[in-house]
């Protein structure tokens, strides 16, 4: 076997391990959510005092949000990461260039870790104000309608369109924001995470409407985000979803008056 063939075999093996690693991370995140993310939801429908926000509970809620973001977002970012790894594989002289792809993914997830911290703080404040049920869903129709309306309107903003453009086209993002080396991989991951956050953060806020640990809402938003980013008609889907959210928000608002 020639040296070139041996190298190709190593790279192919590494590529399979890398793709399998991404799938394993996503599977573990979903398994943790399906197991309840360490939060007892069995008595969510019963009238009870809210869970006190101790430091340990705050950490638990943060881990829940972070795991949720990992589970929800990896499927839609996987094409970007795999393309990045493929380009690195062609450019790199090292036998295993996939380490930088993991760094790219870590940078991406670091942005969602920041969002998870903000969501935890928001949940804490909503809890203190008595605006969340034990199921972590909005108890105020005004709050629910406000989130629905703002999420719908955001779908039509220039910021949403700009961020979605880069999320939909890995080739466009990598061609415009390519940086060499390990530090470059981290910067690219952080930058793509920011685009992704700008595209999806209001959609994640919808979890406060349906219930933060409502698996139907989690799966529904995950599927929608993947379709919006990966399908050729994603921009049209974005507008359709925006219109639907505005209508839903108006319906909820009308019922409160």
Beta strands, then each sheet from edge to edge (+ up, - down):
end
